[in-house]
Amino acid sequence: MNKDKSSEEVLNDSDEGLVSAWRALRDEHKTLTMKLRKTEHTEATFLRHRNKQVSGDYMNAAVSEFVLRHMSRGANKTSYAPHKSDEHFLDSFLPRFKDVHERLEGVYILNKDALSILRAFSHENTLAYCDPPSVEEMSAEKHMELSDALKEFKGKVIITFKNSAMYRRLYSDWNRKGIPGRSKESAWFNF
């Protein structure tokens, strides 16, 4: 991968568990795979990871993130879902870890305020993809603040969100497309 300024990639998320999972996939995918292969799909395992306080070690946080998302109903990380087959609970994902690792090489993975990231990387040759939290998780005022920052962004922007009156108003002068298979979501873009 070309490492010059024009090809830098940044992945930013406010969820520390997801950031840890991406870092583990980027930096130590073999260790992550080994740890997950040894993990049993049981309610006791799920509860242990749900109740565990993870501090400082991104690998343990990454394992917990995968366990909680893949052993819960709808990836909600709160209620356990029994496994219905003899396969390992991550058999469909583990073989792809090497490809994800290769794709993430050279990607900066951050856990910072989205607005500061947008300001730092506001360049004409940059594409920002935003998938903001729902209105229940982030206030309407914060969605408006994000909209202002995205409209000031010098590069291209794609934002996906529920097709709502608020977002149709905030991005009324942008292009909008429905997302196939997701009747309630749209993608807005400034190009």
N, CA and C atoms as an extended XYZ file, in Angstrom:
573
Properties=species:S:1:pos:R:3:atomname:S:1:resname:S:1:resid:I:1 pbc="F F F"
N         0.845       -1.175        0.000 N   MET     1
C         0.000        0.000        0.000 CA  MET     1
C         0.890        1.238        0.000 C   MET     1
N         0.576        2.166       -0.841 N   ASN     2
C         1.298        3.423       -0.922 CA  ASN     2
C         1.058        4.218        0.358 C   ASN     2
N         2.126        4.647        1.010 N   LYS     3
C         1.993        5.308        2.311 CA  LYS     3
C         2.098        6.828        2.221 C   LYS     3
N         2.002        7.406        1.009 N   ASP     4
C         2.104        8.859        0.939 CA  ASP     4
C         0.845        9.513        1.515 C   ASP     4
N         0.879       10.836        1.696 N   LYS     5
C        -0.208       11.571        2.334 CA  LYS     5
C        -1.544       11.360        1.629 C   LYS     5
N        -1.535       11.196        0.310 N   SER     6
C        -2.795       11.091       -0.419 CA  SER     6
C        -3.483        9.752       -0.211 C   SER     6
N        -2.796        8.756        0.380 N   SER     7
C        -3.439        7.454        0.545 CA  SER     7
C        -3.655        7.077        2.009 C   SER     7
N        -3.479        8.014        2.912 N   GLU     8
C        -3.714        7.714        4.324 CA  GLU     8
C        -5.180        7.400        4.550 C   GLU     8
N        -5.414        6.441        5.410 N   GLU     9
C        -6.781        6.106        5.771 CA  GLU     9
C        -6.901        6.165        7.280 C   GLU     9
N        -8.021        6.672        7.738 N   VAL    10
C        -8.281        6.804        9.163 CA  VAL    10
C        -9.619        6.139        9.459 C   VAL    10
N        -9.630        5.307       10.465 N   LEU    11
C       -10.861        4.710       10.969 CA  LEU    11
C       -11.048        5.280       12.364 C   LEU    11
N       -12.172        5.931       12.591 N   ASN    12
C       -12.438        6.540       13.892 CA  ASN    12
C       -13.795        6.073       14.385 C   ASN    12
N       -13.874        5.705       15.647 N   ASP    13
C       -15.139        5.297       16.236 CA  ASP    13
C       -15.142        5.681       17.701 C   ASP    13
N       -16.315        6.020       18.214 N   SER    14
C       -16.414        6.380       19.629 CA  SER    14
C       -16.535        5.154       20.522 C   SER    14
N       -16.810        3.981       19.944 N   ASP    15
C       -16.965        2.741       20.707 CA  ASP    15
C       -15.582        2.106       20.909 C   ASP    15
N       -15.091        2.144       22.146 N   GLU    16
C       -13.750        1.625       22.434 CA  GLU    16
C       -13.618        0.140       22.130 C   GLU    16
N       -14.694       -0.623       22.323 N   GLY    17
C       -14.657       -2.045       22.010 CA  GLY    17
C       -14.432       -2.295       20.535 C   GLY    17
N       -15.131       -1.544       19.684 N   LEU    18
C       -14.932       -1.678       18.242 CA  LEU    18
C       -13.527       -1.242       17.831 C   LEU    18
N       -13.056       -0.163       18.409 N   VAL    19
C       -11.705        0.310       18.100 CA  VAL    19
C       -10.682       -0.757       18.485 C   VAL    19
N       -10.859       -1.387       19.631 N   SER    20
C        -9.954       -2.465       20.051 CA  SER    20
C       -10.013       -3.636       19.072 C   SER    20
N       -11.219       -3.977       18.608 N   ALA    21
C       -11.359       -5.078       17.649 CA  ALA    21
C       -10.635       -4.753       16.347 C   ALA    21
N       -10.801       -3.542       15.848 N   TRP    22
C       -10.099       -3.148       14.610 CA  TRP    22
C        -8.583       -3.166       14.818 C   TRP    22
N        -8.107       -2.667       15.955 N   ARG    23
C        -6.654       -2.674       16.231 CA  ARG    23
C        -6.112       -4.092       16.289 C   ARG    23
N        -6.842       -4.988       16.958 N   ALA    24
C        -6.393       -6.378       17.045 CA  ALA    24
C        -6.369       -7.023       15.657 C   ALA    24
N        -7.367       -6.732       14.838 N   LEU    25
C        -7.377       -7.267       13.470 CA  LEU    25
C        -6.218       -6.706       12.648 C   LEU    25
N        -5.905       -5.440       12.856 N   ARG    26
C        -4.807       -4.825       12.107 CA  ARG    26
C        -3.446       -5.323       12.580 C   ARG    26
N        -3.249       -5.401       13.907 N   ASP    27
C        -1.910       -5.630       14.448 CA  ASP    27
C        -1.608       -7.075       14.823 C   ASP    27
N        -2.609       -7.828       15.256 N   GLU    28
C        -2.355       -9.185       15.756 CA  GLU    28
C        -3.504      -10.137       15.411 C   GLU    28
N        -3.830      -10.207       14.131 N   HIS    29
C        -4.982      -11.016       13.745 CA  HIS    29
C        -4.807      -12.495       14.072 C   HIS    29
N        -3.581      -13.002       14.037 N   LYS    30
C        -3.352      -14.421       14.357 CA  LYS    30
C        -3.614      -14.691       15.848 C   LYS    30
N        -3.167      -13.808       16.702 N   THR    31
C        -3.407      -13.956       18.139 CA  THR    31
C        -4.895      -13.857       18.433 C   THR    31
N        -5.561      -12.887       17.809 N   LEU    32
C        -7.001      -12.734       17.997 CA  LEU    32
C        -7.732      -13.999       17.552 C   LEU    32
N        -7.371      -14.528       16.399 N   THR    33
C        -7.998      -15.747       15.887 CA  THR    33
C        -7.798      -16.902       16.858 C   THR    33
N        -6.569      -17.063       17.355 N   MET    34
C        -6.271      -18.152       18.284 CA  MET    34
C        -7.114      -18.022       19.568 C   MET    34
N        -7.177      -16.820       20.116 N   LYS    35
C        -7.943      -16.608       21.345 CA  LYS    35
C        -9.435      -16.883       21.120 C   LYS    35
N        -9.956      -16.454       19.994 N   LEU    36
C       -11.375      -16.670       19.724 CA  LEU    36
C       -11.687      -18.137       19.448 C   LEU    36
N       -10.764      -18.845       18.790 N   ARG    37
C       -10.970      -20.282       18.531 CA  ARG    37
C       -11.079      -21.066       19.835 C   ARG    37
N       -10.386      -20.603       20.873 N   LYS    38
C       -10.405      -21.285       22.169 CA  LYS    38
C       -11.611      -20.889       23.020 C   LYS    38
N       -12.418      -19.990       22.529 N   THR    39
C       -13.551      -19.472       23.296 CA  THR    39
C       -14.803      -20.300       23.017 C   THR    39
N       -15.395      -20.815       24.075 N   GLU    40
C       -16.615      -21.610       23.938 CA  GLU    40
C       -17.850      -20.719       23.894 C   GLU    40
N       -18.809      -21.135       23.098 N   HIS    41
C       -20.076      -20.406       23.005 CA  HIS    41
C       -20.999      -20.914       24.117 C   HIS    41
N       -20.876      -20.301       25.267 N   THR    42
C       -21.712      -20.661       26.412 CA  THR    42
C       -22.218      -19.396       27.075 C   THR    42
N       -23.290      -19.543       27.807 N   GLU    43
C       -23.822      -18.392       28.529 CA  GLU    43
C       -22.834      -17.904       29.583 C   GLU    43
N       -22.112      -18.840       30.207 N   ALA    44
C       -21.112      -18.453       31.212 CA  ALA    44
C       -20.019      -17.592       30.581 C   ALA    44
N       -19.567      -17.960       29.382 N   THR    45
C       -18.555      -17.164       28.675 CA  THR    45
C       -19.105      -15.777       28.383 C   THR    45
N       -20.320      -15.731       27.848 N   PHE    46
C       -20.955      -14.458       27.523 CA  PHE    46
C       -21.048      -13.555       28.756 C   PHE    46
N       -21.547      -14.109       29.847 N   LEU    47
C       -21.719      -13.309       31.075 CA  LEU    47
C       -20.382      -12.845       31.636 C   LEU    47
N       -19.369      -13.704       31.558 N   ARG    48
C       -18.040      -13.322       32.041 CA  ARG    48
C       -17.515      -12.118       31.253 C   ARG    48
N       -17.688      -12.140       29.936 N   HIS    49
C       -17.207      -11.025       29.113 CA  HIS    49
C       -18.077       -9.779       29.288 C   HIS    49
N       -19.376       -9.979       29.473 N   ARG    50
C       -20.264       -8.829       29.659 CA  ARG    50
C       -19.989       -8.109       30.968 C   ARG    50
N       -19.630       -8.852       31.992 N   ASN    51
C       -19.408       -8.266       33.313 CA  ASN    51
C       -17.966       -7.862       33.569 C   ASN    51
N       -17.082       -8.192       32.643 N   LYS    52
C       -15.656       -7.942       32.833 CA  LYS    52
C       -15.316       -6.482       32.555 C   LYS    52
N       -14.497       -5.916       33.407 N   GLN    53
C       -13.955       -4.584       33.184 CA  GLN    53
C       -12.628       -4.744       32.467 C   GLN    53
N       -12.549       -4.282       31.232 N   VAL    54
C       -11.322       -4.399       30.452 CA  VAL    54
C       -10.582       -3.078       30.534 C   VAL    54
N        -9.327       -3.136       30.954 N   SER    55
C        -8.560       -1.895       31.033 CA  SER    55
C        -7.185       -2.081       30.431 C   SER    55
N        -6.846       -1.189       29.540 N   GLY    56
C        -5.500       -1.125       29.011 CA  GLY    56
C        -5.132       -2.118       27.931 C   GLY    56
N        -5.652       -3.325       27.931 N   ASP    57
C        -5.232       -4.341       26.980 CA  ASP    57
C        -6.241       -4.441       25.836 C   ASP    57
N        -5.865       -3.919       24.670 N   TYR    58
C        -6.804       -3.909       23.554 CA  TYR    58
C        -7.131       -5.315       23.059 C   TYR    58
N        -6.242       -6.291       23.238 N   MET    59
C        -6.522       -7.649       22.778 CA  MET    59
C        -7.667       -8.258       23.589 C   MET    59
N        -7.614       -8.118       24.916 N   ASN    60
C        -8.714       -8.632       25.742 CA  ASN    60
C       -10.018       -7.909       25.425 C   ASN    60
N        -9.939       -6.611       25.191 N   ALA    61
C       -11.135       -5.849       24.830 CA  ALA    61
C       -11.680       -6.313       23.481 C   ALA    61
N       -10.792       -6.637       22.540 N   ALA    62
C       -11.217       -7.118       21.223 CA  ALA    62
C       -11.913       -8.468       21.329 C   ALA    62
N       -11.349       -9.375       22.119 N   VAL    63
C       -11.972      -10.687       22.319 CA  VAL    63
C       -13.359      -10.499       22.915 C   VAL    63
N       -13.466       -9.668       23.935 N   SER    64
C       -14.767       -9.408       24.550 CA  SER    64
C       -15.751       -8.823       23.546 C   SER    64
N       -15.284       -7.925       22.710 N   GLU    65
C       -16.161       -7.310       21.702 CA  GLU    65
C       -16.745       -8.368       20.760 C   GLU    65
N       -15.892       -9.264       20.256 N   PHE    66
C       -16.371      -10.326       19.367 CA  PHE    66
C       -17.312      -11.277       20.104 C   PHE    66
N       -16.954      -11.656       21.316 N   VAL    67
C       -17.798      -12.565       22.103 CA  VAL    67
C       -19.174      -11.941       22.320 C   VAL    67
N       -19.191      -10.703       22.784 N   LEU    68
C       -20.466      -10.067       23.113 CA  LEU    68
C       -21.338       -9.837       21.879 C   LEU    68
N       -20.733       -9.435       20.778 N   ARG    69
C       -21.522       -9.186       19.569 CA  ARG    69
C       -22.030      -10.483       18.938 C   ARG    69
N       -21.218      -11.524       18.969 N   HIS    70
C       -21.584      -12.750       18.257 CA  HIS    70
C       -22.277      -13.791       19.119 C   HIS    70
N       -22.372      -13.539       20.413 N   MET    71
C       -23.123      -14.435       21.289 CA  MET    71
C       -24.399      -13.778       21.803 C   MET    71
N       -24.766      -12.660       21.214 N   SER    72
C       -25.963      -11.959       21.697 CA  SER    72
C       -27.008      -11.860       20.595 C   SER    72
N       -28.215      -11.604       21.003 N   ARG    73
C       -29.312      -11.413       20.050 CA  ARG    73
C       -29.128      -10.080       19.341 C   ARG    73
N       -29.100      -10.123       18.027 N   GLY    74
C       -28.984       -8.889       17.253 CA  GLY    74
C       -27.740       -8.093       17.544 C   GLY    74
N       -26.676       -8.740       18.013 N   ALA    75
C       -25.403       -8.077       18.338 CA  ALA    75
C       -25.592       -6.962       19.361 C   ALA    75
N       -26.613       -7.101       20.225 N   ASN    76
C       -26.896       -6.036       21.190 CA  ASN    76
C       -25.969       -6.036       22.406 C   ASN    76
N       -25.180       -7.099       22.558 N   LYS    77
C       -24.185       -7.228       23.619 CA  LYS    77
C       -24.788       -7.313       25.017 C   LYS    77
N       -26.110       -7.474       25.122 N   THR    78
C       -26.721       -7.516       26.446 CA  THR    78
C       -27.404       -8.842       26.763 C   THR    78
N       -28.038       -9.485       25.776 N   SER    79
C       -28.758      -10.732       26.067 CA  SER    79
C       -28.171      -11.894       25.262 C   SER    79
N       -27.873      -12.956       25.953 N   TYR    80
C       -27.240      -14.149       25.382 CA  TYR    80
C       -28.165      -14.851       24.379 C   TYR    80
N       -27.577      -15.331       23.300 N   ALA    81
C       -28.297      -16.120       22.294 CA  ALA    81
C       -27.592      -17.464       22.139 C   ALA    81
N       -28.282      -18.573       22.431 N   PRO    82
C       -27.655      -19.902       22.289 CA  PRO    82
C       -27.225      -20.171       20.854 C   PRO    82
N       -26.187      -20.975       20.692 N   HIS    83
C       -25.670      -21.359       19.374 CA  HIS    83
C       -26.380      -22.626       18.934 C   HIS    83
N       -26.767      -22.698       17.664 N   LYS    84
C       -27.602      -23.804       17.211 CA  LYS    84
C       -26.880      -24.887       16.433 C   LYS    84
N       -25.579      -24.770       16.229 N   SER    85
C       -24.905      -25.799       15.436 CA  SER    85
C       -23.623      -26.249       16.129 C   SER    85
N       -22.979      -27.241       15.535 N   ASP    86
C       -21.718      -27.744       16.073 CA  ASP    86
C       -20.535      -26.880       15.658 C   ASP    86
N       -20.754      -25.966       14.734 N   GLU    87
C       -19.669      -25.102       14.272 CA  GLU    87
C       -19.286      -24.114       15.369 C   GLU    87
N       -18.056      -23.623       15.272 N   HIS    88
C       -17.611      -22.561       16.176 CA  HIS    88
C       -18.439      -21.317       15.872 C   HIS    88
N       -18.765      -20.537       16.874 N   PHE    89
C       -19.654      -19.395       16.687 CA  PHE    89
C       -19.110      -18.340       15.730 C   PHE    89
N       -17.821      -18.364       15.459 N   LEU    90
C       -17.237      -17.388       14.526 CA  LEU    90
C       -16.690      -18.038       13.252 C   LEU    90
N       -17.086      -19.268       12.953 N   ASP    91
C       -16.552      -19.951       11.770 CA  ASP    91
C       -16.728      -19.158       10.486 C   ASP    91
N       -17.801      -18.399       10.378 N   SER    92
C       -18.007      -17.624        9.150 CA  SER    92
C       -17.134      -16.374        9.091 C   SER    92
N       -16.579      -15.938       10.233 N   PHE    93
C       -15.762      -14.730       10.269 CA  PHE    93
C       -14.263      -15.006       10.325 C   PHE    93
N       -13.848      -15.979       11.104 N   LEU    94
C       -12.416      -16.209       11.334 CA  LEU    94
C       -11.602      -16.365       10.051 C   LEU    94
N       -12.085      -17.077        9.028 N   PRO    95
C       -11.280      -17.188        7.807 CA  PRO    95
C       -11.045      -15.858        7.091 C   PRO    95
N       -11.877      -14.867        7.363 N   ARG    96
C       -11.724      -13.557        6.701 CA  ARG    96
C       -10.783      -12.609        7.432 C   ARG    96
N       -10.350      -12.997        8.635 N   PHE    97
C        -9.512      -12.101        9.432 CA  PHE    97
C        -8.219      -11.721        8.710 C   PHE    97
N        -7.605      -12.646        8.000 N   LYS    98
C        -6.346      -12.345        7.289 CA  LYS    98
C        -6.589      -11.268        6.228 C   LYS    98
N        -7.690      -11.384        5.477 N   ASP    99
C        -8.010      -10.378        4.458 CA  ASP    99
C        -8.279       -9.015        5.091 C   ASP    99
N        -8.999       -9.015        6.212 N   VAL   100
C        -9.272       -7.757        6.911 CA  VAL   100
C        -7.962       -7.160        7.414 C   VAL   100
N        -7.094       -8.015        7.963 N   HIS   101
C        -5.777       -7.566        8.433 CA  HIS   101
C        -5.016       -6.874        7.303 C   HIS   101
N        -4.962       -7.498        6.146 N   GLU   102
C        -4.231       -6.916        5.009 CA  GLU   102
C        -4.847       -5.596        4.572 C   GLU   102
N        -6.168       -5.495        4.610 N   ARG   103
C        -6.846       -4.264        4.221 CA  ARG   103
C        -6.566       -3.136        5.208 C   ARG   103
N        -6.372       -3.488        6.488 N   LEU   104
C        -6.162       -2.468        7.518 CA  LEU   104
C        -4.710       -2.031        7.680 C   LEU   104
N        -3.777       -2.712        7.019 N   GLU   105
C        -2.377       -2.302        7.140 CA  GLU   105
C        -2.237       -0.853        6.690 C   GLU   105
N        -1.607       -0.057        7.503 N   GLY   106
C        -1.402        1.353        7.166 CA  GLY   106
C        -2.582        2.249        7.498 C   GLY   106
N        -3.657        1.689        8.070 N   VAL   107
C        -4.812        2.490        8.445 CA  VAL   107
C        -4.619        2.984        9.876 C   VAL   107
N        -4.856        4.266       10.091 N   TYR   108
C        -4.809        4.830       11.431 CA  TYR   108
C        -6.156        4.564       12.094 C   TYR   108
N        -6.127        3.958       13.272 N   ILE   109
C        -7.352        3.643       13.989 CA  ILE   109
C        -7.412        4.540       15.220 C   ILE   109
N        -8.454        5.365       15.267 N   LEU   110
C        -8.559        6.368       16.319 CA  LEU   110
C        -9.842        6.208       17.118 C   LEU   110
N        -9.810        6.711       18.324 N   ASN   111
C       -10.966        6.745       19.213 CA  ASN   111
C       -11.056        8.175       19.742 C   ASN   111
N       -11.473        9.080       18.848 N   LYS   112
C       -11.488       10.504       19.180 CA  LYS   112
C       -12.810       11.123       18.782 C   LYS   112
N       -13.002       12.346       19.186 N   ASP   113
C       -14.180       13.100       18.808 CA  ASP   113
C       -14.234       13.242       17.289 C   ASP   113
N       -15.367       12.881       16.691 N   ALA   114
C       -15.508       12.906       15.236 CA  ALA   114
C       -15.275       14.299       14.651 C   ALA   114
N       -15.718       15.330       15.350 N   LEU   115
C       -15.562       16.690       14.825 CA  LEU   115
C       -14.094       17.077       14.726 C   LEU   115
N       -13.274       16.678       15.691 N   SER   116
C       -11.842       16.992       15.622 CA  SER   116
C       -11.177       16.236       14.473 C   SER   116
N       -11.628       15.008       14.220 N   ILE   117
C       -11.087       14.231       13.090 CA  ILE   117
C       -11.473       14.891       11.774 C   ILE   117
N       -12.721       15.309       11.650 N   LEU   118
C       -13.159       15.967       10.415 CA  LEU   118
C       -12.355       17.235       10.158 C   LEU   118
N       -12.100       17.998       11.196 N   ARG   119
C       -11.313       19.231       11.027 CA  ARG   119
C        -9.866       18.921       10.636 C   ARG   119
N        -9.291       17.899       11.257 N   ALA   120
C        -7.886       17.558       10.988 CA  ALA   120
C        -7.680       17.011        9.575 C   ALA   120
N        -8.685       16.338        9.021 N   PHE   121
C        -8.516       15.699        7.714 CA  PHE   121
C        -9.355       16.357        6.626 C   PHE   121
N        -9.715       17.606        6.821 N   SER   122
C       -10.515       18.329        5.840 CA  SER   122
C        -9.617       18.787        4.679 C   SER   122
N        -9.507       17.921        3.680 N   HIS   123
C        -8.690       18.202        2.489 CA  HIS   123
C        -9.504       17.832        1.250 C   HIS   123
N        -9.222       18.458        0.141 N   GLU   124
C        -9.959       18.204       -1.103 CA  GLU   124
C        -9.877       16.750       -1.546 C   GLU   124
N        -8.762       16.074       -1.268 N   ASN   125
C        -8.583       14.694       -1.742 CA  ASN   125
C        -8.991       13.655       -0.696 C   ASN   125
N        -9.881       14.034        0.218 N   THR   126
C       -10.292       13.143        1.298 CA  THR   126
C       -11.769       12.789        1.153 C   THR   126
N       -12.075       11.540        1.436 N   LEU   127
C       -13.464       11.088        1.512 CA  LEU   127
C       -13.765       10.741        2.959 C   LEU   127
N       -14.785       11.351        3.512 N   ALA   128
C       -15.214       11.046        4.881 CA  ALA   128
C       -16.519       10.273        4.799 C   ALA   128
N       -16.547        9.122        5.429 N   TYR   129
C       -17.781        8.348        5.555 CA  TYR   129
C       -18.225        8.424        7.005 C   TYR   129
N       -19.449        8.846        7.244 N   CYS   130
C       -19.970        8.983        8.602 CA  CYS   130
C       -21.208        8.112        8.774 C   CYS   130
N       -21.234        7.407        9.873 N   ASP   131
C       -22.368        6.573       10.259 CA  ASP   131
C       -22.690        6.947       11.699 C   ASP   131
N       -23.367        8.089       11.892 N   PRO   132
C       -23.574        8.598       13.253 CA  PRO   132
C       -24.546        7.749       14.064 C   PRO   132
N       -24.454        7.860       15.389 N   PRO   133
C       -25.398        7.162       16.269 CA  PRO   133
C       -26.815        7.681       16.056 C   PRO   133
N       -27.785        6.918       16.510 N   SER   134
C       -29.187        7.309       16.388 CA  SER   134
C       -29.478        8.527       17.262 C   SER   134
N       -30.646        9.116       17.061 N   VAL   135
C       -31.053       10.281       17.851 CA  VAL   135
C       -31.206        9.902       19.320 C   VAL   135
N       -31.501        8.634       19.594 N   GLU   136
C       -31.593        8.184       20.983 CA  GLU   136
C       -30.223        8.148       21.658 C   GLU   136
N       -29.168        7.938       20.860 N   GLU   137
C       -27.807        7.839       21.399 CA  GLU   137
C       -27.032        9.149       21.317 C   GLU   137
N       -27.450       10.042       20.441 N   MET   138
C       -26.775       11.325       20.252 CA  MET   138
C       -27.861       12.377       20.051 C   MET   138
N       -27.771       13.474       20.755 N   SER   139
C       -28.828       14.484       20.729 CA  SER   139
C       -28.996       15.104       19.341 C   SER   139
N       -30.172       15.662       19.109 N   ALA   140
C       -30.443       16.360       17.852 CA  ALA   140
C       -29.460       17.512       17.659 C   ALA   140
N       -29.100       18.183       18.755 N   GLU   141
C       -28.137       19.292       18.672 CA  GLU   141
C       -26.786       18.797       18.158 C   GLU   141
N       -26.361       17.623       18.631 N   LYS   142
C       -25.084       17.057       18.164 CA  LYS   142
C       -25.177       16.662       16.687 C   LYS   142
N       -26.334       16.172       16.242 N   HIS   143
C       -26.516       15.854       14.823 CA  HIS   143
C       -26.415       17.126       13.987 C   HIS   143
N       -26.954       18.228       14.500 N   MET   144
C       -26.859       19.500       13.782 CA  MET   144
C       -25.417       20.000       13.754 C   MET   144
N       -24.710       19.838       14.856 N   GLU   145
C       -23.296       20.229       14.920 CA  GLU   145
C       -22.477       19.397       13.929 C   GLU   145
N       -22.762       18.089       13.853 N   LEU   146
C       -22.090       17.231       12.881 CA  LEU   146
C       -22.401       17.689       11.460 C   LEU   146
N       -23.655       18.026       11.196 N   SER   147
C       -24.052       18.506        9.874 CA  SER   147
C       -23.267       19.758        9.484 C   SER   147
N       -23.122       20.696       10.409 N   ASP   148
C       -22.346       21.911       10.136 CA  ASP   148
C       -20.906       21.558        9.779 C   ASP   148
N       -20.304       20.648       10.548 N   ALA   149
C       -18.912       20.247       10.294 CA  ALA   149
C       -18.779       19.547        8.939 C   ALA   149
N       -19.739       18.702        8.606 N   LEU   150
C       -19.673       17.992        7.323 CA  LEU   150
C       -19.861       18.945        6.150 C   LEU   150
N       -20.677       19.960        6.315 N   LYS   151
C       -20.885       20.939        5.245 CA  LYS   151
C       -19.654       21.818        5.044 C   LYS   151
N       -18.843       21.980        6.100 N   GLU   152
C       -17.592       22.745        5.990 CA  GLU   152
C       -16.432       21.882        5.484 C   GLU   152
N       -16.595       20.569        5.490 N   PHE   153
C       -15.535       19.647        5.088 CA  PHE   153
C       -15.157       19.895        3.629 C   PHE   153
N       -13.867       19.980        3.349 N   LYS   154
C       -13.395       20.330        2.007 CA  LYS   154
C       -13.440       19.174        1.018 C   LYS   154
N       -13.457       17.956        1.524 N   GLY   155
C       -13.472       16.794        0.637 CA  GLY   155
C       -14.878       16.283        0.400 C   GLY   155
N       -14.936       15.042       -0.053 N   LYS   156
C       -16.219       14.390       -0.304 CA  LYS   156
C       -16.714       13.744        0.986 C   LYS   156
N       -18.034       13.700        1.135 N   VAL   157
C       -18.650       13.143        2.337 CA  VAL   157
C       -19.782       12.208        1.939 C   VAL   157
N       -19.834       11.078        2.598 N   ILE   158
C       -20.986       10.171        2.530 CA  ILE   158
C       -21.434        9.968        3.962 C   ILE   158
N       -22.729       10.112        4.192 N   ILE   159
C       -23.277        9.882        5.521 CA  ILE   159
C       -24.480        8.956        5.381 C   ILE   159
N       -24.535        7.934        6.227 N   THR   160
C       -25.690        7.030        6.216 CA  THR   160
C       -26.439        7.197        7.528 C   THR   160
N       -27.755        7.230        7.393 N   PHE   161
C       -28.596        7.440        8.568 CA  PHE   161
C       -30.028        7.087        8.213 C   PHE   161
N       -30.836        6.929        9.239 N   LYS   162
C       -32.263        6.686        9.050 CA  LYS   162
C       -32.851        7.825        8.217 C   LYS   162
N       -33.673        7.465        7.240 N   ASN   163
C       -34.309        8.465        6.391 CA  ASN   163
C       -35.362        9.197        7.219 C   ASN   163
N       -34.943       10.273        7.847 N   SER   164
C       -35.818       11.008        8.770 CA  SER   164
C       -36.029       12.436        8.283 C   SER   164
N       -37.077       13.057        8.792 N   ALA   165
C       -37.353       14.449        8.433 CA  ALA   165
C       -36.173       15.348        8.800 C   ALA   165
N       -35.562       15.084        9.974 N   MET   166
C       -34.428       15.906       10.399 CA  MET   166
C       -33.276       15.808        9.402 C   MET   166
N       -32.947       14.598        8.961 N   TYR   167
C       -31.817       14.444        8.043 CA  TYR   167
C       -32.162       14.932        6.643 C   TYR   167
N       -33.395       14.781        6.212 N   ARG   168
C       -33.785       15.339        4.907 CA  ARG   168
C       -33.660       16.863        4.943 C   ARG   168
N       -33.950       17.463        6.101 N   ARG   169
C       -33.816       18.921        6.242 CA  ARG   169
C       -32.342       19.329        6.332 C   ARG   169
N       -31.567       18.627        7.195 N   LEU   170
C       -30.159       18.988        7.386 CA  LEU   170
C       -29.346       18.863        6.095 C   LEU   170
N       -29.682       17.878        5.283 N   TYR   171
C       -28.905       17.616        4.061 CA  TYR   171
C       -29.760       17.814        2.814 C   TYR   171
N       -30.667       18.791        2.850 N   SER   172
C       -31.601       19.011        1.746 CA  SER   172
C       -30.905       19.376        0.438 C   SER   172
N       -29.735       19.979        0.518 N   ASP   173
C       -29.025       20.364       -0.703 CA  ASP   173
C       -27.991       19.312       -1.145 C   ASP   173
N       -27.992       18.159       -0.526 N   TRP   174
C       -27.095       17.060       -0.895 CA  TRP   174
C       -27.875       16.022       -1.689 C   TRP   174
N       -27.145       15.152       -2.375 N   ASN   175
C       -27.755       14.019       -3.062 CA  ASN   175
C       -28.134       12.963       -2.028 C   ASN   175
N       -29.234       12.259       -2.277 N   ARG   176
C       -29.678       11.205       -1.372 CA  ARG   176
C       -30.108        9.993       -2.176 C   ARG   176
N       -29.697        8.819       -1.690 N   LYS   177
C       -30.098        7.544       -2.298 CA  LYS   177
C       -30.538        6.611       -1.181 C   LYS   177
N       -31.578        5.847       -1.446 N   GLY   178
C       -31.974        4.801       -0.516 CA  GLY   178
C       -30.941        3.689       -0.546 C   GLY   178
N       -30.817        2.964        0.542 N   ILE   179
C       -29.858        1.865        0.618 CA  ILE   179
C       -30.614        0.564        0.358 C   ILE   179
N       -30.233       -0.161       -0.711 N   PRO   180
C       -30.933       -1.412       -1.030 CA  PRO   180
C       -30.929       -2.381        0.157 C   PRO   180
N       -32.092       -2.950        0.430 N   GLY   181
C       -32.218       -3.893        1.528 CA  GLY   181
C       -32.431       -3.244        2.886 C   GLY   181
N       -32.324       -1.938        2.934 N   ARG   182
C       -32.517       -1.204        4.192 CA  ARG   182
C       -33.499       -0.071        3.922 C   ARG   182
N       -34.759       -0.401        3.907 N   SER   183
C       -35.779        0.546        3.463 CA  SER   183
C       -35.841        1.824        4.299 C   SER   183
N       -35.371        1.772        5.526 N   LYS   184
C       -35.462        2.955        6.385 CA  LYS   184
C       -34.194        3.788        6.406 C   LYS   184
N       -33.147        3.369        5.674 N   GLU   185
C       -31.879        4.109        5.680 CA  GLU   185
C       -31.611        4.737        4.323 C   GLU   185
N       -30.901        5.832        4.369 N   SER   186
C       -30.466        6.520        3.160 CA  SER   186
C       -28.996        6.883        3.276 C   SER   186
N       -28.411        7.158        2.133 N   ALA   187
C       -27.050        7.706        2.078 CA  ALA   187
C       -27.149        9.089        1.460 C   ALA   187
N       -26.571       10.070        2.143 N   TRP   188
C       -26.491       11.426        1.628 CA  TRP   188
C       -25.045       11.669        1.239 C   TRP   188
N       -24.816       12.379        0.154 N   PHE   189
C       -23.443       12.680       -0.254 CA  PHE   189
C       -23.392       14.033       -0.929 C   PHE   189
N       -22.224       14.670       -0.794 N   ASN   190
C       -22.055       16.043       -1.271 CA  ASN   190
C       -21.379       16.103       -2.644 C   ASN   190
N       -21.406       15.042       -3.383 N   PHE   191
C       -20.777       15.049       -4.719 CA  PHE   191
C       -21.691       14.394       -5.729 C   PHE   191
